[in-house]
Amino acid sequence: MAYLHISWLCLIQTVLVVLVDKSEAKISAVVVFGDSSVDSGNNNFIPTIARGNFEPYGRDFQGGQPTGRFSNGRIPPDFISEAVGLKPTIPAYLDPTYSISDFASGVCFASAGTGYDNATSDVLGVIPLWKEVEYFKEYQNKLKAYVGDEKAKEILSEALYLISIGTNDFLENYYTLPQRQSQFTVTQYQDFLIGLAGNFVKDLYDLGARKMSLTGVPPMGCLPLERTTNILEGHACVEGYNNVALEFNGKLKGLVAKLNMEFPGLEVVFADAYDLLLEMITKPSLYGKNLWHACTSRIRDGKSGMLWYREIRDEFSMRSQKSIYMS
């Protein structure tokens, strides 16, 4: 995703909101679900081209090597974990170099390229959201065997669950492939995704989760691919996509309010990445140099289709995290 720096600011804020007026509250672990905005390397261990295991990824990470994170360094869950007093990085669940002792205080099930919709994960052959939940169930069993049933229950109930997902459903699925467009209007598709999001949160609740952060989608029409291909409007943001993002985020906020009322003990907070990213785009001087030409220059390399799209998007992601370039 192209809003990593923004996301971690929003999620830090979310943690503070979740903990407000709860002086006795503590975070036992950070558990992560979602897409490339929060994937710490799971895609390295599945057969997909959607990987961040090559340079320049990881250039500012400890050791300077790519880890599978779609970033030059750490990603939002890493910052969140450190901010609440836990370890500075969250390991990927599928990474065989880690074990349950590493996962007890934080674990990532996210997969770059996935979405709420199972059809979205099929596009690049990545981990669907239902499978992320299955891995979470497997993790729970390992945790119980490691620390005992009572301690595991405590860890799970006091953990912070970060959920960052949704952009791929629109940009890599609905607006790219014909299947969902033939089944739904864009409004109907939003409602379809909201239903899936609600079911996902309910599943986590049934599995013991109580503190959750649900991140909305960014101004999708301002991401580099959309601006690059918007030739007729001088590479401006595609306002239609931005309007869809706003509508979808509004429905997510409504879902969050409904869930908080419906389930006893549940605390879900909506993390809004839209406004902050839009400010970086419309007021780039507040954040540094211009990224737009750096991104679009990739087209001159002769790259095509998904490859150059991802290179542009990922370069934007890395530079925006460092807050030194912006379009």
C-alpha positions in Angstrom: 0.0 0.0 0.0 1.1 3.6 -0.6 0.4 5.1 2.8 2.7 3.3 5.3 3.9 6.4 7.0 0.4 7.7 7.4 -0.9 4.4 8.6 1.5 4.1 11.5 0.7 7.6 12.6 -3.0 6.8 12.5 -2.5 3.5 14.3 -0.4 5.1 17.1 -3.3 7.5 17.6 -5.6 4.5 17.6 -3.7 2.8 20.4 -3.9 6.0 22.5 -7.6 6.2 21.9 -8.1 2.5 22.9 -6.3 3.1 26.1 -7.8 6.4 27.1 -9.4 6.5 30.5 -8.0 3.0 31.2 -5.1 3.5 33.5 -5.0 -0.2 34.4 -5.2 -1.4 30.8 -2.2 -3.1 29.2 -1.4 -4.5 25.8 -0.1 -8.1 26.0 0.6 -8.6 22.3 0.1 -7.0 18.9 -1.7 -9.3 16.5 -1.9 -8.2 12.8 -4.3 -9.0 9.9 -4.4 -7.4 6.5 -2.5 -6.7 3.3 0.9 -5.2 2.3 0.5 -2.2 4.5 1.1 -4.5 7.5 2.6 -7.7 6.0 6.0 -8.3 7.7 7.0 -11.1 5.3 4.4 -13.9 5.1 4.4 -13.7 1.3 8.0 -14.7 1.2 6.8 -18.2 2.1 4.0 -18.7 -0.4 4.1 -19.1 -4.2 3.3 -15.6 -5.3 5.0 -12.7 -7.2 3.7 -10.3 -4.6 6.8 -10.2 -2.5 9.0 -7.5 -0.9 12.1 -9.7 -0.5 14.5 -7.8 -2.8 16.4 -4.5 -2.7 15.8 -1.6 -2.1 13.3 -3.0 0.4 14.8 -3.2 3.8 17.6 -0.7 3.2 16.9 1.1 6.5 15.9 -2.0 8.4 18.3 -3.3 11.0 21.0 -5.1 8.9 20.0 -3.3 5.7 18.4 -6.4 4.1 14.9 -7.0 2.7 12.6 -8.8 5.1 9.4 -9.1 3.0 8.1 -5.9 4.4 6.9 -3.5 1.6 9.0 -0.7 3.1 12.5 0.7 3.3 12.3 -0.1 7.1 9.8 -1.0 9.7 6.0 -0.9 9.0 3.0 0.3 11.1 2.7 -2.7 13.5 6.4 -2.6 14.3 6.0 1.0 15.5 2.8 0.2 17.3 4.4 -2.7 19.2 7.3 -0.5 20.3 5.0 2.3 21.3 3.1 0.1 23.7 6.3 -1.2 25.3 6.7 -4.5 23.4 9.3 -5.6 20.9 10.3 -3.3 18.0 9.3 -5.6 15.2 6.4 -8.0 14.7 7.5 -11.4 13.0 5.6 -13.0 10.2 3.8 -16.1 11.2 5.0 -18.2 8.2 8.7 -17.3 8.7 10.3 -20.6 9.9 13.1 -18.8 11.7 10.6 -17.8 14.4 8.7 -19.9 16.9 5.9 -19.5 19.4 8.3 -17.9 21.9 8.7 -15.1 19.4 5.0 -14.9 18.6 3.7 -14.8 22.2 4.0 -11.0 22.3 3.2 -10.2 18.7 2.5 -12.0 15.4 1.6 -11.0 11.8 -0.8 -13.0 9.6 -1.1 -10.3 6.9 -0.5 -11.0 3.3 0.3 -8.4 0.6 -2.3 -8.3 -2.1 -5.2 -9.7 -0.2 -8.6 -8.2 0.7 -11.9 -8.8 2.4 -13.1 -10.5 -0.7 -11.7 -13.9 -1.4 -11.6 -13.1 -5.1 -9.1 -10.4 -4.4 -6.6 -12.8 -2.9 -7.0 -15.0 -6.0 -5.6 -12.2 -8.3 -2.0 -12.7 -7.1 -2.4 -16.0 -5.4 -1.9 -14.7 -1.8 -3.4 -15.6 1.5 -7.1 -14.9 1.8 -8.5 -13.4 4.9 -10.2 -16.6 6.0 -6.9 -18.3 5.9 -5.4 -15.6 8.1 -8.0 -16.5 10.6 -7.2 -20.2 10.4 -3.5 -19.4 11.0 -4.7 -17.4 14.1 -6.6 -20.4 15.4 -3.5 -22.5 14.9 -1.4 -19.8 16.7 -3.9 -20.0 19.6 -3.3 -23.7 20.1 0.4 -23.2 20.0 0.2 -20.4 22.5 -1.9 -22.5 24.9 0.7 -25.3 24.7 3.5 -22.8 25.4 2.1 -20.8 28.3 -1.0 -22.7 29.4 -4.7 -22.2 28.9 -5.3 -19.4 31.4 -2.2 -17.4 30.5 -3.0 -17.8 26.8 -6.6 -16.6 27.4 -5.2 -13.5 29.2 -2.8 -12.7 26.4 -5.4 -13.0 23.7 -8.0 -10.9 25.5 -5.5 -8.1 26.3 -3.8 -8.1 22.9 -4.3 -5.3 20.4 -5.5 -6.5 17.0 -4.5 -4.4 14.0 -6.6 -4.7 10.8 -5.5 -2.9 7.7 -7.2 -4.0 4.5 -9.5 -3.0 1.7 -7.7 -1.0 -1.0 -6.9 -4.1 -3.1 -10.5 -5.1 -3.2 -11.2 -2.0 -5.3 -8.0 -1.3 -7.2 -6.8 -4.9 -7.9 -10.2 -6.5 -8.1 -13.4 -4.5 -8.7 -11.9 -1.8 -11.0 -9.5 -4.2 -12.8 -11.4 -7.5 -13.3 -14.9 -8.0 -14.7 -16.3 -10.6 -12.3 -17.4 -8.3 -9.4 -18.4 -5.5 -11.7 -20.9 -7.9 -13.4 -22.3 -8.8 -10.0 -22.4 -5.5 -8.1 -22.6 -1.8 -8.6 -19.8 -0.1 -6.7 -22.2 0.8 -3.9 -23.4 -2.8 -3.7 -19.8 -4.0 -3.7 -19.0 -1.6 -0.8 -21.9 -3.1 1.1 -20.7 -6.6 0.3 -17.3 -5.7 1.7 -18.8 -4.2 4.8 -20.6 -7.4 5.4 -17.4 -9.4 5.1 -15.6 -6.9 7.5 -18.4 -7.3 10.1 -18.2 -11.1 9.9 -14.4 -10.9 10.2 -14.6 -8.8 13.4 -17.2 -11.1 14.8 -15.0 -14.1 14.1 -12.1 -12.5 16.0 -14.4 -11.6 18.9 -15.6 -15.2 19.1 -11.9 -16.2 19.3 -11.2 -13.9 22.2 -10.2 -10.6 20.6 -11.5 -7.5 22.4 -9.3 -4.5 21.4 -9.2 -3.8 17.7 -8.1 -1.1 15.3 -9.8 -1.1 11.9 -8.1 1.0 9.3 -10.0 2.6 6.4 -8.8 3.0 2.8 -6.7 5.9 1.6 -7.7 8.4 -1.2 -7.3 5.7 -3.8 -7.6 8.0 -6.8 -4.4 9.8 -5.7 -2.2 6.7 -5.6 0.6 6.7 -8.3 -1.0 4.2 -10.7 -4.3 6.0 -10.8 -2.6 9.4 -11.4 -0.2 8.0 -14.0 -3.1 6.6 -16.1 -5.3 9.6 -15.7 -3.8 11.3 -18.7 -6.9 13.2 -19.9 -7.0 15.1 -16.6 -3.3 15.9 -16.5 -2.5 13.1 -14.0 -4.8 14.6 -11.4 -6.3 12.4 -8.7 -9.2 10.3 -9.9 -12.0 11.9 -7.8 -14.4 9.1 -8.5 -12.1 6.6 -6.7 -11.6 9.1 -3.9 -15.4 9.5 -3.5 -15.7 5.7 -3.3 -13.0 5.6 -0.6 -14.9 8.3 1.4 -18.2 6.4 1.1 -16.6 3.1 2.1 -14.8 4.7 5.1 -18.1 6.2 6.2 -19.7 2.8 6.1 -16.8 1.3 8.0 -17.2 3.9 10.7 -20.9 3.0 10.9 -20.0 -0.7 11.2 -17.5 0.1 14.0 -20.2 1.9 16.0 -22.7 -0.9 15.5 -20.2 -3.6 16.5 -19.2 -1.7 19.7 -22.9 -1.6 20.7 -23.6 -5.2 19.8 -20.8 -7.1 21.5 -20.1 -6.7 25.2 -16.5 -5.8 26.1 -15.6 -5.2 22.5 -13.5 -2.0 21.7 -13.1 -1.3 18.0 -11.6 2.0 16.8 -11.7 3.2 13.3 -8.3 4.5 12.1 -8.7 7.0 9.3 -5.7 7.2 6.9 -7.6 9.2 4.3 -7.4 12.8 5.5 -3.7 12.7 6.5 -2.6 11.2 3.2 -4.7 13.6 1.2 -3.0 16.5 3.1 0.4 15.1 2.1 -0.7 15.0 -1.5 -2.4 18.5 -1.6 0.2 20.2 0.6 3.5 18.5 -0.2 5.5 21.4 1.0 4.6 20.5 4.6 6.4 17.2 4.1 9.4 17.8 1.8 10.2 17.3 -1.8 8.0 16.1 -4.7 7.7 12.4 -5.3 5.5 12.5 -8.4 8.3 12.7 -11.0 10.3 10.1 -9.2 7.3 7.7 -9.4 6.2 8.4 -13.0 9.8 8.2 -14.3 9.5 4.4 -13.9 7.3 4.3 -17.0 10.4 5.2 -19.1 12.0 1.9 -18.1 9.6 0.0 -20.4 7.9 -1.8 -17.5 4.4 -2.8 -18.1 1.2 -3.9 -16.3 1.4 -5.1 -12.7 5.2 -5.0 -12.5 5.6 -1.3 -13.1 2.4 -0.5 -11.2 3.9 -2.2 -8.1 7.3 -0.6 -8.6 5.7 2.8 -8.7 3.4 2.1 -5.8 6.2 0.6 -3.7 8.6 3.4 -4.3 5.9 5.8 -3.2 5.4 3.7 -0.1 9.0 3.7 0.9 9.6 7.4 0.4 6.3 8.4 2.1 7.3 6.5 5.2 10.5 8.5 5.4 8.5 11.8 5.0 11.1 13.2 2.6 9.2 13.1 -0.7 5.6 13.6 -1.5 3.3 14.1 -4.5 
